[in-house]
Amino acid sequence: MYPFVPDAEQSQWLRNSACRDVELAFADVSGFARGKTLPREAFIAGQALRIARAVPIQSCIGEFPDYRFYGEHDPDVTLRPDLSTLRAVPWAGTPRAMVLCDCVDQDGTLTPLAPRSALKRVLADYAARGLQPVVAPELEFYIFAANPDPAQPFASPALRSGRREIGFDSFSFSTLNDLEPFFDDIYRGCEQLGIATDTWVHEMGPSQFEINLKHGEALQLADQTFLFKTLLKETGYRHGLNVVCMAKPLAGQPGSSMHLHQSLIDGSGHNVFSDAQGEASALFYHFIAGLQTHLPALMPLFCPSPNSYRRFVKGLAAPVNVSWGLDNRSVGLRIPQGNAAARRVENRLPGCDANPYLSLAASLGAGLLGINDQLAPTAATSGNVFKSADSTLAALPNTLDAALAAMQASDSAQRLFGEEFSLAYAAVKEVELQHFHGEITAWERRYLATLA
């Protein structure tokens, strides 16, 4: 398996840029960056690094599920660098580099517990059909003032006027100008990390923004999204700001989504969602039907925390359905306007708190199941779906508890990712839910303390 060593050009770049260390990083199931750091010369020499097999399924509270979900003897995996991702770390004080890694089990195969492995498994299934997904994520996030006390609500940062933004200032430029030093560093960081950005906009919430990434190959876009979210957090800290990717950080304000635009191309680069006449193909409809059928059972991968489900509020542009329609923002599955070459499906269910590898794997995987099973979708929805319900569709779970129950009652996740990952992911969420339900909230103190 080793050595996986940088080539002469990469080695020279590491030395010329005076990088002291190289971070070997991967995303855990929550999307946090985990890994180890090697001295530059050890990395150039191809020194192997190993880490506990359980680390990819570490919960967001730092605890792990039971040993049986990752190996009774607590084994290691090897960190195998993807050298195409070697980049300088934009937020580093002392120069260092970062490379994204796959987690490899002792038998030489990708560990099924790592999110990057899950996406690679789905992409391999597409490749076996001669197809390649093309995706483009849209990420919404809030920028808040520093928040050292989590018991206190988030607050927008003070702006040039001395005031704090109160929201519903969509598509304005004023706060972009107020936070120009932060955004300048984000732009520079994206260039260094090879993140291809498209449009930036101010969204409806106070100091809420959206970034669209340029479309491309799914694994590359998952890597870029993971790095972008890390860049946001680290750059925010350097500017005394708290960038928050929670799905619903403020009560009464819009939530933050991660819409996924998806299409499929064949070996010649043709978008197979369109036929030779430029009309929607049978495969396009099978893909939509797969999403309608399987997304309700895959919701924990799109909405991974109890907070995620607070985002689904009618009237705030958050879908609560798996209806589909043409250029319709009230449906969960929107078909944007465009020509035949640009025909795509926008999955509007994931929150910005979702792991990009897992949300892409689940969304593309659901579409693949629809293709494999040749499923047929419902009729396209016209008008505002919030005002009508399609009784032919499965209801979406509205809590993480219900979503986990739906996932465990279905075979969707196991068909896509195998039993080991599916059971381990559910176990992680159970650990987090137990911790969440053990908290006493401000609402309980406010309204229940006076009850007789």
C-alpha positions in Angstrom: 0.0 0.0 0.0 2.9 2.4 0.8 4.7 4.4 -0.1 2.3 7.1 -1.3 4.8 9.8 -1.8 4.6 13.2 -3.4 6.2 13.5 -6.8 9.4 15.6 -7.3 7.4 18.8 -8.2 5.2 18.5 -5.0 8.2 17.8 -2.9 10.0 20.8 -4.2 6.9 22.9 -3.6 6.8 21.8 0.0 10.4 22.7 0.5 10.2 26.0 -1.4 7.2 27.1 0.6 8.9 26.4 3.9 6.1 24.1 5.0 7.0 22.7 8.4 4.3 20.1 8.6 1.7 18.3 6.5 -1.8 17.6 7.9 -3.2 14.3 6.8 -6.9 15.0 7.2 -10.3 13.3 6.6 -13.9 14.1 7.5 -15.6 12.2 10.2 -19.4 11.5 10.1 -20.2 14.9 11.5 -17.9 16.6 8.9 -15.2 17.6 11.4 -11.6 17.4 10.2 -9.7 14.6 11.9 -6.2 13.2 11.3 -2.6 13.5 12.2 0.3 15.8 11.3 3.7 14.7 9.9 6.9 16.7 9.6 7.5 17.7 6.0 10.4 15.5 5.3 8.7 12.5 6.8 5.7 13.1 4.5 8.0 13.4 1.5 9.7 10.1 2.5 6.3 8.4 2.5 6.0 7.6 6.2 2.8 5.8 6.9 0.3 7.1 9.5 -2.3 5.0 11.2 -5.3 6.1 13.4 -7.9 4.3 15.4 -10.6 2.8 13.1 -13.3 4.4 15.4 -12.3 8.0 14.7 -14.4 8.4 11.5 -17.5 7.6 13.6 -16.7 9.8 16.6 -19.8 11.6 17.6 -20.2 15.4 17.6 -19.9 15.3 21.4 -16.6 13.4 21.3 -18.0 10.1 22.4 -18.0 6.8 20.5 -20.6 4.1 20.0 -19.9 0.6 21.4 -16.8 -1.4 20.3 -18.9 -3.8 18.2 -19.5 -1.0 15.6 -15.8 -0.6 14.8 -14.0 -3.7 16.1 -13.7 -5.4 19.5 -9.9 -5.0 19.6 -10.1 -1.3 18.6 -8.0 -1.7 15.4 -6.2 0.9 13.3 -6.8 2.2 9.7 -4.0 3.6 7.6 -4.3 7.2 6.3 -3.8 7.0 2.5 -3.2 10.5 1.1 -4.9 11.6 -2.1 -2.0 13.5 -3.4 -4.2 15.5 -5.9 -5.6 17.3 -2.9 -2.2 18.5 -1.5 -2.5 22.3 -0.7 -1.2 25.0 1.5 -3.3 25.6 4.7 -4.6 29.2 4.2 -5.3 29.9 7.9 -1.9 28.6 9.2 0.4 31.0 11.1 3.5 28.8 10.5 3.4 27.5 6.9 2.0 24.0 6.6 0.2 21.9 4.1 -2.8 19.7 4.1 -3.7 16.6 2.1 -7.0 14.7 2.2 -6.9 11.0 3.0 -8.8 7.8 2.6 -9.0 5.5 5.6 -7.8 2.0 4.6 -8.5 -1.1 6.6 -5.8 -3.7 7.3 -6.9 -5.8 4.4 -6.1 -2.9 2.0 -9.8 -1.9 1.3 -11.4 1.4 2.1 -13.0 1.2 5.5 -16.7 1.4 5.2 -16.9 3.6 8.2 -15.4 6.7 6.6 -17.7 9.2 4.7 -15.3 9.5 1.8 -15.5 5.7 1.4 -19.3 5.8 1.3 -19.3 8.3 -1.5 -16.6 6.4 -3.4 -18.8 3.2 -3.2 -21.8 5.0 -4.8 -19.6 6.5 -7.5 -18.1 3.1 -8.3 -21.6 1.8 -8.8 -22.3 4.6 -11.3 -19.0 4.0 -13.0 -20.0 0.4 -13.5 -22.9 1.7 -15.5 -20.7 4.0 -17.5 -22.1 7.1 -15.8 -20.5 9.9 -13.9 -22.4 12.3 -11.6 -21.9 16.0 -11.9 -22.9 18.0 -8.9 -22.9 21.6 -7.5 -23.6 22.3 -3.8 -25.1 25.6 -2.6 -24.2 26.4 1.0 -25.9 28.8 3.4 -24.3 29.9 6.6 -24.5 32.6 9.3 -21.7 34.9 10.4 -22.1 35.9 14.1 -20.1 37.8 16.7 -17.9 35.6 18.9 -20.0 33.5 21.2 -18.0 32.3 24.2 -21.1 31.2 26.2 -23.3 28.6 24.4 -26.1 29.3 26.8 -26.5 32.7 25.2 -28.2 33.2 21.7 -26.1 34.1 18.7 -25.8 37.8 17.7 -24.8 39.3 14.4 -21.5 41.2 14.4 -21.3 44.9 14.9 -21.1 46.7 11.5 -19.6 50.0 10.4 -22.6 51.9 11.6 -22.2 50.3 15.1 -25.5 48.5 14.6 -26.2 44.8 14.2 -28.1 43.5 11.2 -31.7 42.4 11.9 -32.2 40.3 8.7 -34.5 40.1 5.7 -32.0 42.1 3.6 -31.7 39.6 0.8 -29.3 40.1 -2.0 -28.0 43.4 -0.6 -24.3 44.3 -0.7 -24.0 46.3 2.5 -23.0 43.6 4.9 -20.6 42.1 2.3 -18.9 45.5 2.4 -19.0 45.6 6.2 -17.2 42.2 6.4 -14.9 42.8 3.5 -11.6 41.8 5.3 -13.2 38.4 6.2 -14.5 37.8 2.7 -11.1 38.8 1.2 -9.4 36.1 3.2 -12.1 33.6 2.2 -11.5 34.4 -1.5 -7.8 34.0 -1.0 -8.3 30.7 0.9 -10.5 29.3 -1.8 -7.8 30.0 -4.4 -5.2 28.3 -2.3 -7.4 25.3 -1.6 -8.5 24.9 -5.2 -12.2 25.6 -4.4 -14.0 26.9 -7.5 -16.6 29.3 -6.3 -19.5 30.8 -8.3 -22.0 33.3 -6.9 -22.1 34.8 -3.4 -25.3 36.3 -2.1 -26.7 37.7 1.1 -29.6 35.5 2.2 -32.7 36.4 4.2 -31.4 36.0 7.7 -29.3 38.5 9.6 -25.7 38.2 8.4 -26.7 35.0 6.5 -24.9 34.3 3.2 -24.9 31.7 0.5 -22.0 30.4 -1.7 -22.5 28.4 -4.8 -19.7 26.1 -5.9 -19.1 25.5 -9.6 -20.3 22.2 -10.8 -17.9 19.3 -11.2 -17.1 15.7 -10.4 -18.8 14.5 -7.2 -15.8 13.5 -5.1 -13.9 16.7 -6.0 -17.0 18.8 -5.0 -17.4 16.8 -1.7 -13.7 17.5 -0.9 -14.1 21.2 -1.8 -17.3 21.5 0.3 -15.6 19.9 3.3 -12.6 22.2 2.9 -14.8 25.3 2.4 -16.7 24.7 5.6 -13.4 24.3 7.4 -12.0 27.5 5.8 -15.1 29.4 6.9 -14.7 28.4 10.5 -11.0 29.0 10.7 -11.1 32.3 8.9 -13.9 33.4 11.1 -11.9 32.8 14.2 -9.0 34.8 12.8 -11.4 37.8 12.5 -13.1 37.4 15.8 -16.2 36.0 14.2 -18.2 32.8 14.6 -19.3 31.2 11.3 -22.1 28.8 12.0 -23.3 26.1 9.7 -26.1 24.9 12.0 -29.4 24.2 10.1 -31.4 26.6 12.4 -29.2 28.8 14.6 -31.8 31.5 15.2 -35.5 31.0 16.2 -37.8 32.8 13.9 -35.2 33.3 11.2 -34.6 31.2 8.0 -32.5 28.1 8.3 -29.4 27.2 6.4 -29.5 24.6 3.6 -27.1 22.8 1.4 -29.0 22.3 -1.8 -27.5 19.7 -4.2 -27.7 20.1 -7.9 -27.2 16.7 -9.7 -27.0 15.4 -13.2 -25.4 12.4 -14.9 -23.1 12.2 -17.9 -21.9 9.3 -20.0 -18.5 8.6 -21.3 -18.9 11.1 -24.1 -19.9 13.9 -21.7 -23.6 13.8 -22.7 -26.1 14.6 -20.0 -28.2 11.5 -19.9 -31.1 13.3 -18.2 -31.9 14.5 -21.8 -32.5 12.2 -24.8 -31.3 12.7 -28.4 -34.2 15.1 -29.0 -33.4 17.2 -26.0 -36.4 16.0 -24.0 -36.3 14.5 -20.5 -35.1 10.9 -20.6 -36.5 7.8 -18.9 -33.4 7.7 -16.8 -34.2 11.3 -15.6 -37.6 10.1 -14.3 -36.1 7.0 -12.7 -33.6 9.2 -10.9 -36.4 11.4 -9.5 -38.5 8.4 -8.5 -35.5 7.0 -6.6 -35.2 10.2 -4.6 -38.9 10.2 -3.9 -38.8 6.6 -2.7 -35.6 6.5 -0.7 -35.0 10.0 0.7 -37.5 9.6 3.6 -35.4 6.6 4.8 -32.1 8.5 4.3 -33.0 11.7 6.2 -30.4 11.2 9.0 -27.7 11.7 6.3 -29.2 15.0 5.1 -30.4 16.2 8.5 -28.0 14.7 11.0 -28.9 16.5 14.3 -32.0 17.4 16.3 -31.5 21.0 15.3 -31.7 20.0 11.6 -35.4 19.5 11.7 -36.2 23.0 13.1 -35.3 24.3 9.6 -38.4 22.7 8.0 -40.9 25.6 8.5 -43.6 26.3 5.9 -43.2 29.7 4.3 -39.5 30.0 4.9 -38.5 28.4 1.6 -37.6 25.1 3.4 -39.1 22.1 1.7 -41.1 19.6 3.8 -41.8 17.2 1.0 -40.4 15.0 -1.8 -42.6 16.4 -4.5 -40.9 17.6 -7.7 -41.6 20.4 -10.1 -40.2 22.7 -12.7 -38.6 25.8 -11.3 -40.7 25.5 -8.1 -39.1 26.4 -4.8 -41.9 24.9 -2.7 -40.9 21.3 -3.6 -38.2 19.2 -2.2 -36.9 18.2 -5.7 -36.7 21.2 -8.0 -35.9 21.1 -11.7 -34.2 24.5 -12.5 -34.8 26.2 -15.8 -32.1 25.4 -18.4 -31.4 23.8 -21.7 -31.1 20.1 -22.4 -27.4 20.0 -21.6 -28.0 21.6 -18.2 -31.0 19.4 -17.1 -30.5 18.6 -13.5 -32.3 17.8 -10.2 -31.9 20.1 -7.2 -32.3 18.2 -3.9 -33.4 20.9 -1.4 -33.6 18.7 1.7 -30.0 18.7 3.1 -29.1 21.3 5.7 -25.7 23.0 5.8 -25.0 20.9 8.9 -24.9 17.8 6.7 -21.6 16.0 5.9 -21.0 16.7 2.2 -19.7 13.2 1.5 -22.7 11.5 3.1 -25.3 13.9 1.7 -24.0 13.5 -1.8 -23.6 9.7 -1.4 -27.2 9.4 -0.1 -28.8 11.7 -2.8 -26.9 10.2 -5.7 -27.4 6.7 -4.3 -31.1 7.2 -4.0 -31.2 8.2 -7.6 -29.2 5.2 -8.6 -31.6 2.9 -6.8 -34.4 4.5 -8.8 -32.5 3.8 -12.0 -31.6 0.2 -11.0 -35.2 -0.5 -10.1 -36.7 1.5 -13.0 -39.0 3.4 -10.6 -41.6 5.9 -11.8 -42.1 9.3 -10.1 -45.3 11.0 -9.3 -46.6 13.7 -11.6 -44.8 17.0 -11.5 -46.3 19.5 -9.0 -47.7 22.8 -10.1 -48.2 25.7 -7.8 -47.3 26.0 -4.1 -47.0 22.6 -2.6 -47.2 24.0 0.9 -50.9 24.6 0.3 -51.6 21.1 -0.8 -50.4 17.6 0.2 -49.6 14.7 -2.1 -51.0 11.7 -0.3 -49.2 9.3 -2.6 -45.8 10.3 -1.1 -44.2 9.1 2.1 -44.2 11.7 4.8 -40.8 13.1 5.8 -39.8 12.5 9.4 -39.9 15.7 11.4 -37.4 14.7 14.2 -34.1 12.9 14.3 -35.7 10.2 16.4 -38.3 9.5 13.8 -35.7 9.8 11.0 -33.5 7.2 12.6 -36.5 4.9 13.1 -37.4 5.2 9.4 -33.8 4.5 8.4 -33.6 1.4 10.5 -36.9 0.1 9.3 -35.8 0.4 5.6 -33.1 -1.3 3.6 -32.2 1.9 1.6 -29.0 2.7 3.6 -27.8 -0.9 3.7 -28.3 -1.3 -0.1 -26.2 1.8 -0.7 -23.5 1.6 2.0 -23.6 -1.9 3.5 -24.6 -3.1 6.9 -21.5 -2.1 8.8 -21.7 1.6 8.0 -25.5 1.8 8.3 -25.5 0.2 11.8 -22.5 2.3 12.9 -24.0 5.6 11.7 -27.3 4.9 13.5 -25.3 4.1 16.7 -23.5 7.4 16.5 -26.8 9.2 16.2 -28.2 7.3 19.2 -25.2 8.5 21.3 -25.9 12.1 20.3 -29.6 11.8 20.8 -29.2 10.3 24.3 -27.0 13.3 25.2 -29.4 15.8 23.6 -32.4 14.4 25.5 -30.4 14.6 28.7 -30.2 18.5 28.5 -32.7 20.8 30.3 -33.5 23.7 28.0 -34.4 27.3 28.6 -37.9 26.6 27.4 -38.4 24.1 30.2 -37.0 26.4 32.8 -39.2 29.3 31.5 -42.5 27.6 31.3 -42.4 24.5 33.5 -40.8 25.8 36.7 -44.0 27.5 37.7 -46.3 24.5 37.3 -47.9 23.2 40.4 
